[in-house]
Amino acid sequence: MKKNRKVARRYAKALLMIGKEEGAIDSLQEELLGVAKLMQETPELFSAVTNPIYPTAARKKVLAGVLERLALSKVMNAFLLLMFDKGRIGLLDAVAEVYGELADEEKGIARAEVLAAEDLDNETVEQIKAGLAKLTGKDVTVEVRKDPALIGGVVTRIGDLVLDGSVRTQLANLKEFLKRSEAV
C-alpha cells in the first residue's frame, strides 16, 4: 500500500506542476476528483477500465469514451490516458487524494483530522481551527469524526503532528505512572 502511495504521489506531483504552469490547480483538482468519484460510484466502469481480463484496447476505448462524455480539459484527458497506458489508472483514488494534499500545501492550507468522543458544536470546531491556524501559520480545514472509544476529549492530527487530549490516553498515562510509583 505504501508503494502505491509513493507512485500516486509521483503522478500527483507531475499533475500539480502542470496545474501551476497552466494556472489551473483548482480546476484540475475538481476534474480529478470528479473522475475518481465516478469510478468509485460505478464499480462496473472501474472494472471495465482496470480489469486485465478485458483486452487493453477495449478498456482504453471505454475510458476514452467516458472522458469524451465528461468533456474534461485536454490536460486531464492526456493525464488519465497516460495513467491508463502506464497501468496506473487503478490508483486514481490515491492520486486524487495526494493531489488534494499537495494542492492545499501549495495554497498554504493545512488539513486536520479531529477525533472526538462526542459530536462537537460549531463553536468548538472553530476554536480548534483557530488554535491550529495559530500553531501552523496556515489556513486550516478540519474534518471532525466521532470515536466513542476516546471516552472524552479530542485527538487532533495535522500532518505528522498528533495532539492527544483524550481521556483514554490520560487514563493510560495515569495507569503507567501508578505502576512506576509502585515499583519504587
C-alpha positions in Angstrom: 0.0 0.0 0.0 2.8 2.3 0.8 4.4 1.7 -2.6 1.1 2.6 -4.3 1.0 5.9 -2.3 4.5 6.6 -3.4 3.6 6.0 -7.1 0.4 8.1 -6.7 2.5 10.9 -5.2 4.7 11.0 -8.3 1.7 11.3 -10.6 0.0 13.9 -8.4 3.2 16.0 -8.2 3.5 15.9 -12.0 -0.1 17.0 -12.5 0.4 19.7 -9.9 3.4 21.1 -11.7 1.3 21.3 -14.9 -1.5 22.9 -12.9 0.9 25.5 -11.6 2.2 26.3 -15.1 -1.3 26.5 -16.5 -2.8 28.3 -13.5 -5.3 25.5 -13.2 -4.5 23.8 -9.9 -8.1 24.1 -8.7 -9.8 23.2 -12.0 -7.6 20.1 -12.4 -8.4 19.1 -8.8 -12.1 19.4 -9.5 -11.8 17.3 -12.6 -9.6 14.7 -11.0 -12.0 14.4 -8.0 -14.9 14.1 -10.4 -13.4 11.2 -12.3 -12.3 9.5 -9.1 -15.8 9.8 -7.7 -17.4 8.5 -10.8 -15.1 5.4 -10.7 -15.9 4.9 -7.0 -19.6 5.2 -7.6 -19.6 3.0 -10.7 -17.8 -0.2 -9.9 -18.7 -1.7 -13.3 -16.9 1.2 -15.0 -13.9 0.9 -12.8 -13.8 -2.9 -13.5 -14.2 -2.3 -17.3 -11.2 0.1 -17.3 -8.9 -1.7 -14.9 -9.6 -5.5 -15.1 -6.9 -7.2 -17.2 -9.4 -9.9 -18.2 -10.6 -7.5 -20.8 -8.4 -6.6 -23.7 -6.3 -3.5 -23.2 -7.6 -1.8 -26.4 -11.2 -2.4 -25.3 -10.5 -1.0 -21.8 -8.8 2.1 -23.3 -11.8 2.6 -25.7 -14.2 2.5 -22.7 -12.0 5.1 -20.8 -11.7 7.3 -23.9 -15.5 7.2 -24.4 -16.1 8.2 -20.8 -13.6 11.0 -21.0 -15.2 12.3 -24.1 -18.6 12.4 -22.5 -17.2 14.2 -19.4 -15.7 16.9 -21.6 -12.6 17.3 -19.4 -9.7 19.6 -20.2 -7.0 18.4 -22.6 -4.5 18.2 -19.8 -6.8 15.9 -17.7 -7.6 13.7 -20.7 -3.9 13.3 -21.5 -3.1 12.7 -17.8 -5.8 10.0 -17.4 -4.8 8.3 -20.7 -1.2 8.3 -19.6 -2.1 6.7 -16.3 -4.0 4.1 -18.2 -1.1 3.5 -20.6 1.3 3.1 -17.7 -1.1 0.6 -15.9 -1.8 3.1 -13.1 -5.4 4.0 -13.7 -6.4 1.8 -10.7 -4.5 4.3 -8.5 -6.9 7.1 -9.4 -8.3 7.5 -5.9 -4.9 7.7 -4.3 -3.6 10.2 -6.9 -6.7 12.4 -6.3 -6.1 12.2 -2.6 -2.4 13.1 -2.8 -3.1 15.8 -5.4 -5.6 17.4 -3.0 -3.0 17.4 -0.2 -0.3 18.9 -2.5 -2.7 21.5 -3.8 -3.7 22.5 -0.3 0.0 22.7 0.7 0.6 24.9 -2.4 -2.2 27.2 -1.3 -1.0 27.3 2.3 -3.8 25.2 3.6 -3.3 22.5 6.3 -5.8 19.6 6.8 -6.6 18.5 10.3 -8.5 15.5 11.4 -10.2 15.7 14.8 -11.4 12.7 16.6 -13.9 13.4 19.4 -15.8 11.1 21.8 -19.0 13.2 21.2 -20.2 15.4 18.4 -18.6 18.9 18.6 -20.6 22.1 18.2 -19.6 24.6 15.6 -18.1 27.0 18.2 -15.7 24.3 19.5 -14.7 23.3 16.0 -14.0 27.0 15.2 -11.8 27.3 18.3 -9.9 24.2 17.4 -9.5 25.5 13.9 -8.2 28.9 15.1 -5.8 27.3 17.5 -4.4 25.0 14.8 -4.1 28.0 12.4 -2.1 29.9 15.0 0.1 26.8 15.6 0.8 26.2 12.0 0.6 29.6 10.5 -1.7 28.3 7.8 -5.4 28.2 7.0 -6.8 25.0 8.4 -9.6 22.8 7.2 -10.9 20.5 9.9 -12.6 17.1 9.4 -14.3 16.0 12.6 -15.1 12.3 13.2 -16.8 10.7 16.2 -14.9 8.0 18.1 -16.7 6.9 21.3 -13.6 4.8 22.4 -11.9 8.0 23.4 -14.3 8.3 26.4 -13.9 12.1 26.3 -11.6 14.8 24.9 -10.2 15.0 21.4 -7.3 13.8 19.3 -6.1 16.1 16.6 -3.9 15.1 13.7 -2.4 17.7 11.4 0.3 16.4 9.1 2.7 14.4 11.3 1.7 16.2 14.5 -0.7 14.4 16.8 -2.2 16.3 19.8 -3.8 13.8 22.1 -6.1 15.3 24.7 -8.3 12.2 25.1 -9.4 10.8 28.4 -8.4 7.4 27.3 -4.7 8.5 26.8 -4.8 10.4 30.1 -6.0 7.3 31.9 -3.4 5.2 30.3 -0.7 7.7 31.3 -2.0 7.7 34.9 -2.0 3.9 35.0 1.6 3.9 33.8 2.6 6.5 36.4 0.9 4.5 39.2 2.7 1.3 38.1 6.1 3.1 38.2 5.3 4.6 41.6 4.5 1.1 43.0 7.8 -0.2 41.7 9.8 2.4 43.7 
